[in-house]
Amino acid sequence: MKLISILSAFTLLFLASCGESTDAVESGTYKGTISEVEAEKSEIYVKTDDDKTLELYFIEETVLTKNGENAEFSALEEGQKVEVEVEKVGQRLDPLSVNIIE
Protein backbone atom coordinates (compact mmCIF):
# COMPACT_ATOMS: atom_id res chain seq x y z
CA MET A 1 0.00 0.00 0.00
CA LYS A 2 2.86 2.39 0.81
CA LEU A 3 4.42 1.70 -2.60
CA ILE A 4 1.20 2.68 -4.37
CA SER A 5 0.97 5.90 -2.35
CA ILE A 6 4.59 6.77 -3.15
CA LEU A 7 4.11 6.05 -6.87
CA SER A 8 0.93 8.14 -6.92
CA ALA A 9 2.72 11.06 -5.27
CA PHE A 10 5.59 10.89 -7.79
CA THR A 11 3.13 10.72 -10.69
CA LEU A 12 1.31 13.82 -9.46
CA LEU A 13 4.56 15.71 -8.99
CA PHE A 14 5.72 14.72 -12.48
CA LEU A 15 2.49 15.84 -14.11
CA ALA A 16 2.47 19.12 -12.20
CA SER A 17 6.01 19.91 -13.32
CA CYS A 18 5.46 19.26 -17.04
CA GLY A 19 5.47 22.55 -18.99
CA GLU A 20 2.45 24.74 -19.27
CA SER A 21 -1.16 23.71 -19.51
CA THR A 22 -2.04 23.73 -23.20
CA ASP A 23 -5.25 24.04 -25.19
CA ALA A 24 -6.60 22.08 -28.15
CA VAL A 25 -7.47 24.23 -31.15
CA GLU A 26 -8.40 23.53 -34.74
CA SER A 27 -6.13 23.97 -37.75
CA GLY A 28 -5.80 27.64 -38.63
CA THR A 29 -3.88 30.86 -38.12
CA TYR A 30 -3.48 32.41 -34.67
CA LYS A 31 -1.78 35.54 -33.30
CA GLY A 32 -0.23 35.66 -29.88
CA THR A 33 2.83 36.08 -27.69
CA ILE A 34 5.61 33.56 -27.05
CA SER A 35 5.42 32.61 -23.37
CA GLU A 36 8.23 30.03 -23.40
CA VAL A 37 11.02 28.84 -25.72
CA GLU A 38 12.60 25.41 -25.23
CA ALA A 39 15.47 25.42 -27.73
CA GLU A 40 16.69 21.92 -26.87
CA LYS A 41 13.30 20.53 -27.92
CA SER A 42 12.66 23.00 -30.82
CA GLU A 43 9.46 23.87 -29.00
CA ILE A 44 7.62 27.08 -28.19
CA TYR A 45 4.51 27.93 -26.22
CA VAL A 46 2.30 30.67 -27.65
CA LYS A 47 -0.39 32.47 -25.62
CA THR A 48 -2.99 33.45 -28.21
CA ASP A 49 -4.91 36.71 -28.26
CA ASP A 50 -8.01 34.77 -27.13
CA ASP A 51 -6.12 33.41 -24.06
CA LYS A 52 -5.31 29.88 -25.24
CA THR A 53 -1.85 28.32 -24.87
CA LEU A 54 -0.49 26.43 -27.89
CA GLU A 55 2.37 23.95 -27.52
CA LEU A 56 4.27 23.86 -30.82
CA TYR A 57 7.10 21.44 -31.62
CA PHE A 58 8.80 22.58 -34.80
CA ILE A 59 8.77 20.00 -37.59
CA GLU A 60 11.01 19.78 -40.65
CA GLU A 61 8.40 21.62 -42.72
CA THR A 62 7.98 24.58 -40.30
CA VAL A 63 8.87 27.89 -41.97
CA LEU A 64 10.09 30.58 -39.54
CA THR A 65 10.18 34.17 -40.80
CA LYS A 66 10.95 37.63 -39.47
CA ASN A 67 10.52 40.82 -41.53
CA GLY A 68 9.59 38.69 -44.55
CA GLU A 69 12.84 36.68 -44.50
CA ASN A 70 13.69 33.20 -43.24
CA ALA A 71 14.92 33.17 -39.65
CA GLU A 72 16.71 30.70 -37.36
CA PHE A 73 15.04 29.15 -34.31
CA SER A 74 17.49 31.12 -32.15
CA ALA A 75 15.66 34.33 -33.19
CA LEU A 76 12.67 33.29 -31.04
CA GLU A 77 12.36 34.91 -27.61
CA GLU A 78 9.80 35.04 -24.84
CA GLY A 79 7.54 38.08 -25.18
CA GLN A 80 7.70 38.27 -28.98
CA LYS A 81 4.47 38.68 -30.93
CA VAL A 82 3.98 35.95 -33.53
CA GLU A 83 1.47 34.73 -36.07
CA VAL A 84 1.36 30.95 -36.38
CA GLU A 85 -0.32 28.69 -38.89
CA VAL A 86 -0.97 25.27 -37.38
CA GLU A 87 -2.32 21.97 -38.60
CA LYS A 88 -4.08 19.71 -36.14
CA VAL A 89 -2.82 16.13 -36.51
CA GLY A 90 -4.67 13.94 -34.01
CA GLN A 91 -4.04 15.59 -30.62
CA ARG A 92 -0.88 17.35 -31.86
CA LEU A 93 -0.50 20.80 -33.43
CA ASP A 94 2.15 21.02 -36.16
CA PRO A 95 3.34 24.57 -36.84
CA LEU A 96 3.45 25.03 -40.62
CA SER A 97 4.63 28.64 -40.33
CA VAL A 98 5.70 31.00 -37.56
CA ASN A 99 6.07 34.68 -38.39
CA ILE A 100 7.79 36.90 -35.82
CA ILE A 101 5.82 40.16 -35.84
CA GLU A 102 7.99 42.12 -33.37
N, CA and C atoms as a LAMMPS dump frame, in Angstrom:
ITEM: TIMESTEP
0
ITEM: NUMBER OF ATOMS
306
ITEM: BOX BOUNDS ff ff ff
-5.0000000000000000e+02 5.0000000000000000e+02
-5.0000000000000000e+02 5.0000000000000000e+02
-5.0000000000000000e+02 5.0000000000000000e+02
ITEM: ATOMS id mol type element x y z
1 1 1 N 0.823 -1.197 0
2 1 2 C 0 0 0
3 1 3 C 0.865 1.259 0
4 2 1 N 1.969 1.227 0.77
5 2 2 C 2.858 2.39 0.808
6 2 3 C 3.472 2.642 -0.56
7 3 1 N 3.818 1.566 -1.278
8 3 2 C 4.423 1.704 -2.596
9 3 3 C 3.468 2.408 -3.558
10 4 1 N 2.197 2.044 -3.509
11 4 2 C 1.199 2.679 -4.369
12 4 3 C 1.073 4.161 -4.025
13 5 1 N 1.061 4.493 -2.763
14 5 2 C 0.974 5.898 -2.348
15 5 3 C 2.181 6.689 -2.832
16 6 1 N 3.364 6.103 -2.713
17 6 2 C 4.588 6.769 -3.152
18 6 3 C 4.565 6.975 -4.663
19 7 1 N 4.182 5.934 -5.417
20 7 2 C 4.107 6.054 -6.868
21 7 3 C 3.077 7.099 -7.286
22 8 1 N 1.956 7.143 -6.607
23 8 2 C 0.931 8.141 -6.92
24 8 3 C 1.45 9.551 -6.677
25 9 1 N 2.166 9.737 -5.583
26 9 2 C 2.723 11.059 -5.274
27 9 3 C 3.729 11.476 -6.334
28 10 1 N 4.61 10.561 -6.753
29 10 2 C 5.593 10.89 -7.79
30 10 3 C 4.912 11.211 -9.115
31 11 1 N 3.871 10.469 -9.455
32 11 2 C 3.134 10.722 -10.695
33 11 3 C 2.515 12.119 -10.679
34 12 1 N 1.901 12.486 -9.564
35 12 2 C 1.307 13.817 -9.462
36 12 3 C 2.357 14.909 -9.559
37 13 1 N 3.484 14.731 -8.91
38 13 2 C 4.562 15.714 -8.993
39 13 3 C 5.073 15.837 -10.415
40 14 1 N 5.243 14.709 -11.103
41 14 2 C 5.72 14.724 -12.481
42 14 3 C 4.757 15.479 -13.38
43 15 1 N 3.477 15.183 -13.267
44 15 2 C 2.485 15.843 -14.113
45 15 3 C 2.399 17.329 -13.811
46 16 1 N 2.54 17.71 -12.569
47 16 2 C 2.47 19.12 -12.197
48 16 3 C 3.672 19.896 -12.701
49 17 1 N 4.799 19.206 -12.902
50 17 2 C 6.011 19.908 -13.319
51 17 3 C 6.204 19.923 -14.833
52 18 1 N 5.318 19.343 -15.586
53 18 2 C 5.456 19.258 -17.039
54 18 3 C 4.933 20.513 -17.718
55 19 1 N 5.817 21.399 -18.166
56 19 2 C 5.471 22.546 -18.993
57 19 3 C 4.225 23.287 -18.57
58 20 1 N 3.646 23.962 -19.514
59 20 2 C 2.449 24.742 -19.268
60 20 3 C 1.224 23.922 -19.636
61 21 1 N 0.091 24.312 -19.104
62 21 2 C -1.165 23.706 -19.508
63 21 3 C -1.483 24.22 -20.91
64 22 1 N -1.815 23.32 -21.818
65 22 2 C -2.043 23.735 -23.2
66 22 3 C -3.49 23.48 -23.614
67 23 1 N -3.885 24.133 -24.694
68 23 2 C -5.249 24.037 -25.187
69 23 3 C -5.278 23.373 -26.557
70 24 1 N -6.38 22.68 -26.829
71 24 2 C -6.597 22.081 -28.153
72 24 3 C -7.333 23.098 -29.012
73 25 1 N -6.821 23.327 -30.199
74 25 2 C -7.469 24.229 -31.152
75 25 3 C -7.52 23.534 -32.506
76 26 1 N -8.301 24.077 -33.386
77 26 2 C -8.405 23.531 -34.735
78 26 3 C -7.291 24.08 -35.618
79 27 1 N -7.082 23.451 -36.771
80 27 2 C -6.129 23.972 -37.749
81 27 3 C -6.516 25.394 -38.104
82 28 1 N -5.507 26.25 -38.279
83 28 2 C -5.803 27.635 -38.634
84 28 3 C -4.638 28.543 -38.317
85 29 1 N -4.895 29.843 -38.378
86 29 2 C -3.882 30.859 -38.121
87 29 3 C -4.244 31.607 -36.849
88 30 1 N -3.262 31.778 -35.972
89 30 2 C -3.476 32.413 -34.674
90 30 3 C -2.384 33.438 -34.417
91 31 1 N -2.751 34.537 -33.743
92 31 2 C -1.777 35.536 -33.303
93 31 3 C -1.653 35.452 -31.792
94 32 1 N -0.432 35.707 -31.311
95 32 2 C -0.234 35.663 -29.877
96 32 3 C 1.18 36.053 -29.497
97 33 1 N 1.541 35.732 -28.258
98 33 2 C 2.835 36.082 -27.687
99 33 3 C 3.54 34.82 -27.22
100 34 1 N 4.831 34.717 -27.506
101 34 2 C 5.606 33.562 -27.05
102 34 3 C 5.762 33.654 -25.536
103 35 1 N 5.299 32.618 -24.833
104 35 2 C 5.415 32.61 -23.375
105 35 3 C 6.591 31.762 -22.901
106 36 1 N 7.088 30.875 -23.767
107 36 2 C 8.231 30.029 -23.4
108 36 3 C 8.897 29.501 -24.662
109 37 1 N 10.23 29.429 -24.632
110 37 2 C 11.018 28.843 -25.717
111 37 3 C 11.865 27.737 -25.119
112 38 1 N 11.763 26.531 -25.662
113 38 2 C 12.596 25.406 -25.234
114 38 3 C 13.442 24.981 -26.425
115 39 1 N 14.603 25.622 -26.562
116 39 2 C 15.466 25.419 -27.727
117 39 3 C 15.9 23.968 -27.886
118 40 1 N 16.207 23.302 -26.774
119 40 2 C 16.692 21.924 -26.867
120 40 3 C 15.65 20.967 -27.426
121 41 1 N 14.386 21.356 -27.389
122 41 2 C 13.297 20.532 -27.924
123 41 3 C 12.715 21.116 -29.21
124 42 1 N 13.244 22.273 -29.677
125 42 2 C 12.66 22.996 -30.82
126 42 3 C 11.171 23.196 -30.594
127 43 1 N 10.846 23.729 -29.425
128 43 2 C 9.463 23.874 -28.999
129 43 3 C 9.223 25.288 -28.474
130 44 1 N 8.031 25.814 -28.775
131 44 2 C 7.618 27.082 -28.192
132 44 3 C 6.196 26.942 -27.67
133 45 1 N 5.865 27.791 -26.712
134 45 2 C 4.505 27.926 -26.225
135 45 3 C 4.039 29.318 -26.614
136 46 1 N 2.854 29.394 -27.204
137 46 2 C 2.305 30.669 -27.65
138 46 3 C 0.983 30.9 -26.934
139 47 1 N 0.865 32.046 -26.254
140 47 2 C -0.392 32.469 -25.618
141 47 3 C -1.136 33.295 -26.652
142 48 1 N -2.257 32.782 -27.147
143 48 2 C -2.992 33.454 -28.215
144 48 3 C -3.747 34.673 -27.689
145 49 1 N -4.163 35.509 -28.614
146 49 2 C -4.909 36.712 -28.257
147 49 3 C -6.237 36.385 -27.569
148 50 1 N -6.767 35.166 -27.798
149 50 2 C -8.01 34.77 -27.127
150 50 3 C -7.732 33.879 -25.913
151 51 1 N -6.509 34.011 -25.346
152 51 2 C -6.117 33.41 -24.059
153 51 3 C -6.015 31.884 -24.066
154 52 1 N -5.602 31.316 -25.177
155 52 2 C -5.305 29.881 -25.242
156 52 3 C -3.787 29.716 -25.304
157 53 1 N -3.286 28.597 -24.803
158 53 2 C -1.853 28.322 -24.873
159 53 3 C -1.621 27.173 -25.843
160 54 1 N -0.806 27.441 -26.878
161 54 2 C -0.489 26.435 -27.89
162 54 3 C 0.921 25.909 -27.65
163 55 1 N 1.066 24.599 -27.644
164 55 2 C 2.367 23.947 -27.521
165 55 3 C 2.779 23.514 -28.924
166 56 1 N 3.876 24.099 -29.427
167 56 2 C 4.272 23.861 -30.816
168 56 3 C 5.689 23.305 -30.902
169 57 1 N 5.805 22.054 -31.334
170 57 2 C 7.1 21.437 -31.621
171 57 3 C 7.382 21.653 -33.099
172 58 1 N 8.474 22.329 -33.402
173 58 2 C 8.803 22.579 -34.798
174 58 3 C 9.05 21.257 -35.516
175 59 1 N 8.56 21.171 -36.744
176 59 2 C 8.773 20.004 -37.591
177 59 3 C 9.658 20.432 -38.758
178 60 1 N 10.112 19.477 -39.53
179 60 2 C 11.012 19.775 -40.649
180 60 3 C 10.401 20.793 -41.611
181 61 1 N 9.077 20.76 -41.77
182 61 2 C 8.4 21.623 -42.723
183 61 3 C 8.096 23.026 -42.182
184 62 1 N 8.299 23.274 -40.888
185 62 2 C 7.981 24.582 -40.304
186 62 3 C 8.837 25.677 -40.934
187 63 1 N 8.173 26.735 -41.385
188 63 2 C 8.867 27.891 -41.967
189 63 3 C 8.82 29.013 -40.935
190 64 1 N 9.988 29.493 -40.518
191 64 2 C 10.09 30.576 -39.544
192 64 3 C 10.564 31.827 -40.258
193 65 1 N 9.812 32.923 -40.124
194 65 2 C 10.185 34.17 -40.801
195 65 3 C 10.147 35.345 -39.833
196 66 1 N 10.94 36.36 -40.19
197 66 2 C 10.954 37.633 -39.469
198 66 3 C 11.222 38.711 -40.514
199 67 1 N 10.401 39.737 -40.538
200 67 2 C 10.522 40.817 -41.531
201 67 3 C 10.513 40.279 -42.961
202 68 1 N 9.725 39.236 -43.215
203 68 2 C 9.59 38.688 -44.549
204 68 3 C 10.727 37.784 -45.008
205 69 1 N 11.708 37.536 -44.133
206 69 2 C 12.842 36.684 -44.499
207 69 3 C 12.923 35.48 -43.57
208 70 1 N 13.508 34.393 -44.065
209 70 2 C 13.685 33.205 -43.237
210 70 3 C 14.533 33.54 -42.025
211 71 1 N 14.205 32.923 -40.898
212 71 2 C 14.922 33.166 -39.649
213 71 3 C 15.306 31.836 -39.015
214 72 1 N 16.273 31.876 -38.113
215 72 2 C 16.712 30.699 -37.364
216 72 3 C 15.881 30.588 -36.083
217 73 1 N 15.78 29.379 -35.55
218 73 2 C 15.039 29.151 -34.308
219 73 3 C 15.571 30.031 -33.181
220 74 1 N 16.865 30.303 -33.198
221 74 2 C 17.494 31.116 -32.15
222 74 3 C 16.964 32.555 -32.119
223 75 1 N 16.242 32.979 -33.156
224 75 2 C 15.664 34.327 -33.192
225 75 3 C 14.424 34.439 -32.303
226 76 1 N 13.892 33.299 -31.859
227 76 2 C 12.673 33.293 -31.041
228 76 3 C 12.992 33.625 -29.589
229 77 1 N 12.174 34.5 -28.995
230 77 2 C 12.364 34.908 -27.605
231 77 3 C 11.008 35.048 -26.926
232 78 1 N 11.007 34.814 -25.617
233 78 2 C 9.797 35.043 -24.839
234 78 3 C 9.377 36.501 -24.982
235 79 1 N 8.076 36.73 -25.081
236 79 2 C 7.542 38.079 -25.178
237 79 3 C 7.341 38.576 -26.601
238 80 1 N 7.871 37.853 -27.585
239 80 2 C 7.695 38.274 -28.981
240 80 3 C 6.27 38 -29.446
241 81 1 N 5.77 38.883 -30.286
242 81 2 C 4.473 38.675 -30.931
243 81 3 C 4.71 37.824 -32.179
244 82 1 N 3.85 36.832 -32.373
245 82 2 C 3.976 35.951 -33.529
246 82 3 C 2.606 35.667 -34.134
247 83 1 N 2.651 35.257 -35.394
248 83 2 C 1.474 34.729 -36.068
249 83 3 C 1.846 33.32 -36.491
250 84 1 N 1.04 32.351 -36.082
251 84 2 C 1.357 30.953 -36.378
252 84 3 C 0.234 30.32 -37.191
253 85 1 N 0.63 29.51 -38.15
254 85 2 C -0.322 28.69 -38.888
255 85 3 C -0.08 27.26 -38.447
256 86 1 N -1.121 26.624 -37.911
257 86 2 C -0.972 25.274 -37.38
258 86 3 C -1.915 24.306 -38.073
259 87 1 N -1.488 23.054 -38.088
260 87 2 C -2.319 21.975 -38.6
261 87 3 C -2.515 20.975 -37.479
262 88 1 N -3.768 20.68 -37.186
263 88 2 C -4.075 19.708 -36.139
264 88 3 C -3.935 18.308 -36.72
265 89 1 N -3.063 17.515 -36.092
266 89 2 C -2.823 16.133 -36.505
267 89 3 C -3.091 15.264 -35.28
268 90 1 N -4.283 14.676 -35.214
269 90 2 C -4.673 13.941 -34.005
270 90 3 C -4.789 14.928 -32.85
271 91 1 N -4.046 14.685 -31.772
272 91 2 C -4.039 15.592 -30.625
273 91 3 C -2.897 16.606 -30.693
274 92 1 N -2.081 16.528 -31.727
275 92 2 C -0.882 17.353 -31.864
276 92 3 C -1.143 18.532 -32.805
277 93 1 N -0.47 19.656 -32.535
278 93 2 C -0.504 20.803 -33.435
279 93 3 C 0.854 20.936 -34.101
280 94 1 N 0.897 20.825 -35.421
281 94 2 C 2.145 21.019 -36.163
282 94 3 C 2.182 22.454 -36.677
283 95 1 N 3.224 23.206 -36.315
284 95 2 C 3.338 24.568 -36.836
285 95 3 C 3.851 24.54 -38.277
286 96 1 N 3.024 24.977 -39.213
287 96 2 C 3.449 25.031 -40.618
288 96 3 C 4.282 26.278 -40.861
289 97 1 N 3.865 27.407 -40.221
290 97 2 C 4.633 28.635 -40.331
291 97 3 C 4.546 29.416 -39.023
292 98 1 N 5.64 30.102 -38.724
293 98 2 C 5.7 30.996 -37.564
294 98 3 C 6.326 32.288 -38.079
295 99 1 N 5.589 33.38 -37.957
296 99 2 C 6.07 34.68 -38.394
297 99 3 C 6.268 35.56 -37.171
298 100 1 N 7.507 36.008 -36.939
299 100 2 C 7.794 36.898 -35.824
300 100 3 C 7.343 38.292 -36.241
301 101 1 N 6.386 38.856 -35.497
302 101 2 C 5.821 40.162 -35.838
303 101 3 C 6.651 41.278 -35.232
304 102 1 N 7.143 41.098 -34.011
305 102 2 C 7.988 42.116 -33.366
306 102 3 C 8.981 41.494 -32.43
